[in-house]
Amino acid sequence: MTQYLVLLPSSESRYAAATEEERQELNQAHGDFAGLLAQRGHKLLGGAQLTPSTQTRVARGDGIDQVTLTEGPYAESAEQVGGYYLVETDDLDDLGQVCGRLMSTPFHPAIEIRPTMGM
């Protein structure tokens, strides 16, 4: 089976302005997503919501003790990765269909699904 990183870009300002009802809807969508993965034979290996990009630090440099950390995300954009899932599956097409449950909310208009490579 192949492992896929499911990246969840979203608008941080949209999330910050969400009502309690909208946040509950989003939480329900994530719960449904996890349930659908299991029902359809995919294996959820992990995942997490990420802190806002304002808490991001970017490391730049080349070599130990020659690295600087700066504040802010790597790329300035309206959408930032707000969370991720690691999913193992043999059916990428169906995984994409299951991601539709998350995209049914106003918070994840698009989702990136990327296969991982062994290290």
MIMIDREN-782032 format. One record per residue (C-alpha): y, z, x. Coordinates in steps of 0.5 Angstrom, whole numbers, plus 500, padded with zeros to 3 digits. Last residue first. Layout:
% MIMIDREN-782032
YZX;...
END
This chain:
% MIMIDREN-782032
515507527;512504521;517499517;520501510;520496505;527495501;529496494;537496493;539498486;544495482;549498476;547505478;552510474;553507468;546508466;540503464;540502471;536508472;531505467;531498470;528501477;521501473;522494473;523493480;517498481;513493477;515487481;514491488;507492486;502495491;506502491;509507495;516510493;521513497;527515493;534515495;541518493;549517492;549511497;556509496;560504492;568503492;567501499;569504506;563503511;560508516;562514511;567519513;569524519;568522526;562524531;563522538;557521542;556521550;552527551;546523550;547516551;551510547;556512543;558513535;556518530;558517523;559524519;559524512;562529508;567525504;561520503;559525497;553529498;546525497;541526492;534526494;527523495;520523496;513520496;513518489;507514488;506508484;501507479;504506472;504512469;506516476;512511477;514512469;514519470;519519476;524514473;524518466;526524470;531520473;534517467;534525464;538527470;543521468;543523461;545530462;550528467;553523461;553529457;556534462;562528462;562524468;569524472;566525479;560520478;565515476;569517482;563517487;561510484;554508485;549506490;542508489;537506495;530505493;526506500;519502499;513504502;507499502;500500500;
END
